Amino acid sequence: MNIGETREQAYAREVNARATARNTHATDGTYPDGTTYEFKTLIGSKPSLGGKKTLENVKTIKEAIERYLIADWFVVEVQESCYLKMDKATAVEWLTARVTLSKASAKRGGWYKLRILKNPRTQESTNTILKAGYSIE
């Protein structure tokens, strides 16, 4: 089990949510009111918003983020037990300012992946996105 799954389970217990099946794409659980959420933690990693599937047939990073966010809420653990809970529109803006492009290892196909940074993206990371043929918005 990786750190993200461990933190995700702790969050689900804390908010009395029902977790989805393992490896469910872009929806990690359901709150008691029936709304869904996607959970990411910035503790110990730079979490991914996905790679090949998220970026397939997309040329703007914002469009890729909008495609990825299928849950009702996006939750980011910024510090231990300190969560930002955002609706889709807020999450798209928050993520658009923070994601960067990296490549999965060649062993995993070498696909580009979107990674979430703790702080707003640097100009160097923005240049990496542009050089790869994507625009931000």
C-alpha positions, 0 to 999 in steps of 0.5 A: 500500500502506498502513502496516498492510499494510506492517507486516503483511508484515514480521510475516509474514516475521518469524514465517515465516507465509503471508499470506492473499489481500489483503482477506480479512476478519479473517484475515491469515495462517497460522502454520506450525502451521496456526493463523490470525492477525489482525494490527493495528498501532498504529504510525501509525494507529488501526486498524479492526475493521470497520464495517458488516459488524462492527456489523450487527445487533449492539447490544453492542460486545463482541458485535461484537468476538467476531463479528469475531475469527474467527482463532485469534490476534490480534496487535497491534504496539504498537511497531516489532517489539514484538507482543502475541499474544493468544488470542481470549478475551484479545483480546476483553477487551483490545479491549473496553477499547480500541475506540471508535466513529467514522464512516467518511467520507460518501464511504465510506458514513458507517457507524460503525466500531470503531477500536482505541486505544493506551490504554484508552478514555476516558469521552468515547469511551465516551459516544460509543458509548452515544449511538450506541445501543450498550452495551459488554458 
